[in-house]
């Protein structure tokens, strides 16, 4: 195995000297992702808070039909705006997020004690309008409930009779379990980091060496070619693992600074939590290194290998996007599906749930089996002269 260790040391030494490799593999992802996300969360939080604190400017059509409603809104700090000529166009053109239209039949139905129609003209597809829409609807519903209670009292009926059921929420969540709502992205980021941390080395040690004509002299040495390729893949795996570890450490440092204190979340990642996540995600580094090395072996140049890698990076996105769009209950059979199992387990670990040891074993073993199978295939490919000299 001397040849394998020699190739491993050679690749590590060359890539440590390569500043581009160090930056791409060990600095770009681990530093960029945590800082980018925390900065984004602060920006979203401050923007939402600013919208919530601003006075609500509310154009009203037909304000004369409901003077008591208008007075109530003004008492709540709403700035009533003049009646627009075309309220639909005004909302559609983003001149205002919401317009209230009180219909002409409002006074008569109000006097008869019947539900009086009020239209809320909005465009909910505009995310920046959601705060204003929510505030306007909350005020209207609050006014309706207040008037309804007064009408019942005037008729000698207790308002409590209108609510035969009293709901009480018993919140079983913990600050730790609620944290997953804020870091639902974390499994996705770690998957991407495992692949991006291995991408540069996988391309450089295969397609890059073909392009530089340095692979052929290396293979002339009296060392089994599978050892040479295994040494290269081992280097790629080490860099991917280092990238993952640095990313986790970065998240541990920056997550406590996220503006989620008002939501009762605990985003502290303890040492035990970090080690569990690293155990779960480590096989993905081996899978990524083997898959990327295998694909890069078919490339004739570094640029061609880059075109392949752009598509491969989509692979870890698929399970993460599925779970974000359609959360499902974790089941044992899912642990045998690589990438899916890591998404589930990381979520359970962050929530502080007790995970069965068999689930860890199934996830690690299934991912390792596929990763090692790809590694064996990549290592044996270099016994084919056509593949070795494909860059010629």
C-alpha positions in Angstrom: 0.0 0.0 0.0 3.1 2.2 -0.2 2.0 3.5 -3.6 -1.4 4.5 -2.3 0.1 6.5 0.6 2.7 8.1 -1.7 0.0 9.3 -4.1 -2.1 10.5 -1.2 0.8 12.6 0.3 1.6 13.9 -3.2 -1.9 15.1 -3.8 -2.3 16.6 -0.4 1.0 18.5 -0.7 0.2 19.8 -4.2 -3.4 20.9 -3.3 -2.3 22.6 0.0 0.2 24.6 -2.1 -2.6 25.5 -4.5 -4.3 28.5 -3.1 -7.2 28.2 -5.5 -7.9 24.6 -4.3 -7.7 25.7 -0.6 -10.1 28.6 -1.2 -12.6 26.6 -3.2 -12.6 23.5 -1.0 -12.0 24.8 2.5 -13.0 28.4 2.6 -15.6 29.4 0.0 -18.4 27.1 1.2 -17.7 26.9 5.0 -17.5 30.7 5.3 -19.9 31.9 2.6 -22.9 29.7 3.4 -23.2 30.5 7.1 -22.5 34.3 6.7 -24.8 34.6 3.8 -27.7 32.9 5.5 -27.3 34.8 8.8 -27.0 38.1 6.9 -30.1 37.2 4.9 -32.1 36.4 8.1 -31.1 39.7 9.6 -32.2 41.5 6.5 -35.5 39.7 6.3 -36.2 40.3 10.0 -35.3 44.0 9.9 -37.4 44.5 6.8 -40.5 42.7 8.3 -40.1 44.7 11.5 -39.9 47.9 9.6 -43.0 47.1 7.7 -44.9 46.2 10.9 -43.9 49.4 12.6 -44.9 51.7 9.8 -48.4 53.3 9.9 -50.8 51.4 7.8 -52.0 53.6 4.9 -55.3 52.2 3.7 -57.2 53.5 0.7 -60.9 53.0 1.3 -63.6 53.0 -1.4 -67.1 53.9 -0.1 -65.9 55.1 3.3 -69.2 57.0 3.7 -71.1 53.8 3.9 -69.4 52.7 7.2 -68.4 55.7 9.3 -68.1 53.7 12.5 -65.8 51.2 10.8 -63.6 54.1 9.6 -63.5 55.6 13.1 -62.4 52.3 14.5 -59.6 51.9 12.0 -58.4 55.5 12.7 -58.4 54.7 16.4 -56.1 51.8 15.7 -53.6 54.1 14.0 -54.6 53.4 10.4 -54.2 56.3 8.0 -57.3 56.4 5.8 -56.4 57.4 2.3 -58.7 59.0 -0.3 -60.8 56.8 -2.5 -58.9 55.7 -5.6 -60.4 55.9 -9.1 -59.3 52.4 -10.0 -58.5 50.3 -6.9 -57.7 47.1 -8.8 -55.2 48.9 -11.0 -53.7 50.6 -8.0 -53.0 47.3 -6.3 -51.9 45.6 -9.5 -49.4 48.4 -10.2 -48.0 48.1 -6.6 -49.0 51.7 -5.7 -50.5 50.2 -2.5 -50.6 46.7 -1.1 -54.3 46.7 -0.1 -57.5 48.6 -0.8 -60.7 48.3 1.2 -64.0 48.6 -0.7 -67.3 49.0 1.2 -70.2 48.1 -1.0 -73.4 50.2 -1.2 -75.6 47.6 0.4 -73.4 47.7 3.6 -75.6 50.3 5.5 -78.8 48.4 4.9 -77.4 45.0 5.8 -75.7 46.5 8.8 -79.0 48.0 10.1 -80.7 44.7 9.6 -78.1 42.9 11.6 -76.9 40.8 8.6 -73.3 40.3 7.5 -72.3 43.5 5.7 -70.0 43.1 2.7 -66.5 44.5 2.7 -64.0 43.6 -0.1 -60.3 43.5 0.5 -58.5 44.0 -2.8 -55.0 42.5 -2.6 -52.3 40.7 -4.7 -51.0 38.0 -2.3 -48.4 37.0 -4.9 -46.4 40.1 -3.9 -44.5 38.9 -0.8 -43.7 42.4 0.3 -47.5 43.1 0.6 -48.2 40.2 3.1 -47.5 42.3 6.2 -50.0 45.1 5.2 -52.6 42.5 4.1 -52.4 40.6 7.3 -52.7 43.8 9.4 -55.7 45.0 7.4 -57.5 41.7 7.7 -56.8 41.4 11.4 -58.3 44.8 12.1 -61.4 44.1 10.0 -61.9 40.7 11.8 -61.3 42.3 15.2 -63.9 45.0 14.5 -66.4 42.3 13.3 -65.9 40.3 16.5 -66.3 43.3 18.6 -69.6 44.4 17.0 -70.9 40.8 17.1 -70.3 40.6 20.9 -72.0 44.0 21.4 -75.1 42.9 19.5 -75.4 39.7 21.5 -75.1 41.7 24.8 -77.7 44.2 23.7 -80.1 41.2 23.2 -79.3 39.9 26.6 -77.2 37.0 25.2 -73.8 36.2 26.5 -71.1 36.5 23.7 -69.6 33.3 25.0 -72.6 31.4 23.6 -71.3 32.2 20.1 -68.1 30.2 21.0 -69.3 26.8 22.1 -65.8 25.3 21.9 -62.8 26.9 23.5 -59.5 25.7 22.0 -56.4 25.4 24.1 -53.1 24.7 22.5 -50.8 22.4 24.4 -47.4 23.1 22.8 -45.2 20.1 23.1 -42.3 21.7 21.1 -39.1 22.7 22.8 -36.8 25.6 21.9 -34.5 22.9 20.4 -37.2 21.3 18.3 -38.5 24.7 17.1 -35.0 25.5 15.8 -35.5 23.2 12.8 -37.9 25.8 11.5 -35.1 28.3 11.2 -32.4 25.9 9.9 -34.4 23.7 7.6 -31.9 24.6 5.0 -28.9 23.1 7.0 -29.1 19.6 5.5 -29.2 21.1 2.0 -26.1 23.3 2.7 -24.2 20.4 4.1 -24.9 18.2 1.1 -23.8 21.0 -1.2 -20.7 21.6 0.8 -19.7 17.9 0.6 -19.9 18.1 -3.2 -18.4 21.5 -3.6 -15.5 20.6 -1.3 -14.7 17.6 -3.4 -15.3 19.2 -6.9 -12.1 21.0 -7.5 -9.8 18.2 -6.4 -11.8 15.5 -8.3 -11.4 17.5 -11.5 -7.8 18.6 -11.0 -6.5 15.1 -10.0 -8.1 13.5 -13.1 -9.1 15.7 -16.0 -6.6 18.4 -14.9 -3.7 16.0 -14.9 -4.8 14.6 -18.3 -4.8 18.1 -19.7 -1.4 18.9 -18.2 0.0 15.6 -19.5 1.2 14.7 -15.9 -1.0 11.6 -15.5 0.8 9.4 -18.0 4.2 9.6 -16.2 2.5 8.9 -12.9 0.9 5.7 -14.2 4.3 4.4 -15.6 5.5 3.8 -12.1 5.5 0.2 -10.9 2.4 0.7 -8.7 -1.0 -0.8 -9.3 -3.2 1.8 -10.9 -6.0 1.2 -8.5 -3.8 2.4 -5.7 -3.0 5.6 -7.6 -6.7 6.3 -8.2 -7.5 5.4 -4.6 -4.9 7.8 -3.3 -6.4 10.5 -5.4 -10.0 9.8 -4.2 -8.8 9.6 -0.6 -7.3 13.1 -0.9 -10.6 14.3 -2.4 -12.5 12.7 0.4 -10.3 14.3 3.1 -10.8 17.7 1.6 -14.5 17.2 1.4 -14.6 16.1 5.0 -12.5 19.1 6.1 -15.0 21.4 4.2 -17.9 19.7 6.0 -16.2 20.1 9.4 -15.4 23.7 8.9 -18.9 24.4 7.7 -20.4 22.9 10.9 -18.0 24.9 13.0 -18.9 28.1 11.2 -22.6 27.4 11.7 -22.0 26.7 15.4 -20.4 30.1 15.7 -22.9 32.2 13.7 -26.3 30.6 14.4 -26.6 32.1 17.9 -26.5 35.5 16.2 -29.6 34.8 14.2 -32.6 37.1 15.1 -34.9 34.3 16.4 -35.0 35.0 20.1 -38.5 36.2 20.0 -39.7 32.9 18.6 -38.3 30.9 21.5 -35.7 28.9 19.5 -32.5 27.4 20.6 -30.0 27.4 17.8 -27.0 26.4 19.8 -25.2 23.4 18.3 -23.4 21.5 21.1 -20.4 19.3 20.6 -22.5 16.2 20.8 -24.9 17.5 18.1 -22.0 18.4 15.8 -20.4 15.0 16.2 -23.7 13.3 15.4 -24.3 15.4 12.3 -20.7 14.8 11.2 -21.1 11.0 11.6 -24.3 11.1 9.5 -22.9 13.3 6.8 -19.4 11.8 6.5 -20.4 9.0 4.1 -21.8 11.6 1.7 -18.2 13.0 1.4 -17.0 9.5 0.3 -20.0 9.2 -2.1 -19.3 12.7 -3.5 -15.6 12.1 -4.0 -16.2 8.8 -5.8 -19.0 10.1 -8.0 -17.1 13.2 -9.0 -13.9 11.4 -9.6 -15.7 8.8 -11.7 -17.3 11.5 -13.9 -14.2 13.6 -14.2 -12.3 10.5 -15.4 -14.3 10.6 -18.6 -13.5 14.3 -19.3 -10.8 15.2 -21.7 -10.1 18.6 -20.2 -10.7 20.6 -17.0 -13.3 22.7 -18.7 -15.2 19.7 -19.9 -15.1 18.3 -16.4 -16.6 21.6 -15.1 -19.6 21.1 -17.4 -20.2 17.7 -15.8 -19.9 19.0 -12.3 -22.5 21.7 -12.8 -25.1 19.0 -13.3 -23.9 16.8 -10.5 -24.3 19.6 -8.0 -28.1 19.3 -8.6 -28.1 15.8 -7.1 -27.9 16.8 -3.4 -30.5 19.5 -4.0 -33.3 17.1 -4.9 -34.0 15.4 -1.6 -33.6 18.7 0.3 -36.0 20.5 -1.9 -38.5 17.6 -1.7 -38.4 17.7 2.2 -38.8 21.5 2.2 -41.8 21.4 -0.1 -43.4 18.3 1.3 -42.3 17.4 4.8 -43.0 13.7 5.6 -42.8 11.6 8.7 -39.5 9.7 9.0 -39.7 5.9 8.6 -37.1 3.2 8.9 -37.1 2.3 5.2 -36.0 5.8 4.3 -32.6 5.3 6.1 -31.5 3.0 3.2 -31.8 5.8 0.7 -28.6 7.9 0.5 -29.0 11.7 0.8 -32.7 11.3 1.8 -31.6 9.6 5.1 -29.1 12.3 5.9 -31.8 15.0 5.4 -34.1 13.2 7.9 -31.4 12.4 10.5 -29.9 15.9 10.6 -33.4 17.3 11.1 -34.1 14.8 14.0 -30.7 15.6 15.6 -31.3 19.3 15.5 -34.7 18.8 17.0 -33.1 16.9 19.9 -35.1 13.8 19.2 -33.9 10.3 20.2 -32.9 8.5 17.1 -32.6 4.7 17.0 -29.1 3.4 16.6 -30.3 1.2 13.7 -31.3 4.3 11.8 -27.8 5.6 12.0 -26.4 2.3 10.9 -28.7 1.9 7.9 -28.0 5.4 6.7 -24.2 5.2 7.1 -23.9 1.6 5.6 -26.2 2.3 2.6 -24.4 5.4 1.7 -21.0 3.8 2.2 -21.9 0.8 0.1 -22.9 3.0 -2.9 -19.9 5.3 -2.4 -17.4 2.5 -2.2 -19.0 0.8 -5.2 -18.5 4.0 -7.2 -14.9 4.3 -5.9 -14.1 0.7 -7.0 -15.5 1.5 -10.4 -13.5 4.7 -10.7 -10.3 3.0 -9.5 -10.6 0.2 -12.1 -11.3 2.6 -14.9 -7.7 3.6 -15.1 -6.8 0.1 -16.3 -8.3 1.1 -19.6 -5.6 2.7 -21.9 -8.4 4.4 -24.0 -9.6 6.3 -20.9 -6.1 7.3 -19.8 -5.1 8.7 -23.2 -8.5 10.2 -24.0 -7.1 13.7 -23.5 -4.5 13.1 -26.2 
